[in-house]
Amino acid sequence: MRADQLRAAMVVGLVRGGRIHSPAVRRAFRVVPRHLFLPELPVGQAYQDEAVATKWVDGVAVSSASQPSMMAIMLEQLELRPGHRVLEIGAGTGYNAALMAEVVGPTGSVVAVDIDEDLVRGAEEHLMAAGSAGVRLVTGDGALGYPEGAPFDRIVLTVGSWDIQPAWWRQLAPGGRLLLPLSVRGSQLAVALDLVAGPPPGLHSVSVRSCAFVRLRGTGAGPDSSRSLGRDGLAVQTADERPVDPRAVCALLDSPGPECPSPVRLAAVDLWDGLGLWLAVRQPDICRLLVSAAASDRAPSLLPVGMDGGTVGLLGSHGLALLVPVSRDGAGFDRRFPVVVRAYGPDGAELAARLAGQLDAWAAAGQPTATDLRLHAYPAGVVPAASSGAVVRKAHSQLVLDWPRNSVPSSPILER
Ligand SMILES: C[S@@+](CC[C@H](N)C(=O)[O-])C[C@H]1O[C@@H](n2cnc3c(N)ncnc32)[C@H](O)[C@@H]1O
């Protein structure tokens, strides 16, 4: 099949899958040739709905061409209009910048920043080959934004951020929209936030989706919340900067205590979205236990996360509670498995009771996911007059999160 036929088929898939809604986004995907932004790939592969890693450092992917489905979701979240001035942080291959330039048209502008000069040079070549106009590429640290081009109607990050940097607030035009993959205690959310002048000034979500992007590097890099346990390919992930002693976690795992069956069934997807996000918002002592693909067969008591395994629970200083599947036959990311709550260590019973209570509360609230979540962000130190919801504090911002449309049973709001 020719490239334009493959591209047309990809767009049909994105429309049928409910990823593309607007004619402007559909047209952009239809006209911008993705294969010219991934010249090393066979043309057919460039039009599959998959992310493609393009640069690694120490075996970790630091740049990629994002999955077209996710790009479409985020372009719809952005609600670009002709004439908009747009800043993208994370230029990568330049493909997303080219799509956005198509939507904003000749009266608008797109500045795309990447921290790596080699990637910017590559993006320049790709844009040239594709004949894309209207994109200005800049090498720099996106945490600082691009003051020379401010104010922007839209600032979009296509890289995961732990915090909302002050420069992004400053460089957003009144009524502008910031869209970023934001880390909330280990879950990553693509949040579209509209700027409201206040007082107090705030960014209020108009759309939230779950996502998985490579992480911001440079001055805005967040804490690494994942620690290897040094055995069986296991790693433990906790909320933000909470210190973890891997040896203590191993000792807890070595002495499993009682188990309590739950009527709620869980899928691997619920570790991040769904229950995982629910716990992240409400329980600062959330933890996730993850196992690498290579070691997955040694961890049959974890849910199948793609080829890997993992689960979610609560971690205290002297105890742990985890949700573990009764069996994981017929693996699949969306498939739901019966689970038990398993306690470990002296405080395990208390943690297990709280975990079981949260699982029940999540189920009773209709198993809400990221899509239902509302998120409000304020500069650090600015306290909104009256806010209900969980508060997550970052270095430069504080987030207030809640699921307002669900009749959520009241539970204490805990702070990190
Ligand atoms: C998922 S890729 C972006 C994909 C890109 N939008 C595309 O269409 O190909 C994330 C990019 O963010 C870049 N990045 C990471 N930290 C950055 C920073 N502090 N400032 C600017 N770019 C950064 C990485 O180099 C990487 O190219």
The ligand as an SDF file (V2000), in Angstrom:
LIG
                    3D

 27 29  0  0  0  0  0  0  0  0999 V2000
    7.5790   11.8240   23.7290 C   0  0  0  0  0  0  0  0  0  0  0  0
    8.8500   12.8320   23.0830 S   0  0  0  0  0  0  0  0  0  0  0  0
    7.9220   14.0610   22.1940 C   0  0  0  0  0  0  0  0  0  0  0  0
    7.3680   13.5780   20.9030 C   0  0  0  0  0  0  0  0  0  0  0  0
    7.1420   14.7060   19.9050 C   0  0  0  0  0  0  0  0  0  0  0  0
    6.1300   15.6350   20.3240 N   0  0  0  0  0  0  0  0  0  0  0  0
    6.8570   14.1660   18.5150 C   0  0  0  0  0  0  0  0  0  0  0  0
    5.8460   14.5280   17.9190 O   0  0  0  0  0  0  0  0  0  0  0  0
    7.6870   13.3950   18.0270 O   0  0  0  0  0  0  0  0  0  0  0  0
    9.3750   13.7950   24.4820 C   0  0  0  0  0  0  0  0  0  0  0  0
   10.4530   14.8080   24.1480 C   0  0  0  0  0  0  0  0  0  0  0  0
   10.6360   15.6820   25.2540 O   0  0  0  0  0  0  0  0  0  0  0  0
   11.9820   16.0980   25.2230 C   0  0  0  0  0  0  0  0  0  0  0  0
   12.3360   16.7090   26.5050 N   0  0  0  0  0  0  0  0  0  0  0  0
   12.6450   16.1100   27.6860 C   0  0  0  0  0  0  0  0  0  0  0  0
   12.9180   17.0320   28.6160 N   0  0  0  0  0  0  0  0  0  0  0  0
   12.7810   18.2460   28.0170 C   0  0  0  0  0  0  0  0  0  0  0  0
   12.9230   19.5860   28.4640 C   0  0  0  0  0  0  0  0  0  0  0  0
   13.2720   19.8770   29.7220 N   0  0  0  0  0  0  0  0  0  0  0  0
   12.6920   20.5760   27.5790 N   0  0  0  0  0  0  0  0  0  0  0  0
   12.3590   20.3130   26.2960 C   0  0  0  0  0  0  0  0  0  0  0  0
   12.2030   19.0600   25.8190 N   0  0  0  0  0  0  0  0  0  0  0  0
   12.4110   18.0450   26.6740 C   0  0  0  0  0  0  0  0  0  0  0  0
   12.7340   14.8290   24.9070 C   0  0  0  0  0  0  0  0  0  0  0  0
   14.0290   15.1090   24.4290 O   0  0  0  0  0  0  0  0  0  0  0  0
   11.8130   14.2040   23.8730 C   0  0  0  0  0  0  0  0  0  0  0  0
   12.2140   14.5090   22.5670 O   0  0  0  0  0  0  0  0  0  0  0  0
  1  2  1  0
  2  3  1  0
  2 10  1  0
  3  4  1  0
  4  5  1  0
  5  6  1  0
  5  7  1  0
  7  8  2  0
  7  9  1  0
 10 11  1  0
 11 12  1  0
 11 26  1  0
 12 13  1  0
 13 14  1  0
 13 24  1  0
 14 15  1  0
 14 23  1  0
 15 16  2  0
 16 17  1  0
 17 18  1  0
 17 23  2  0
 18 19  1  0
 18 20  2  0
 20 21  1  0
 21 22  2  0
 22 23  1  0
 24 25  1  0
 24 26  1  0
 26 27  1  0
M  CHG  2   2   1   9  -1
M  END
$$$$
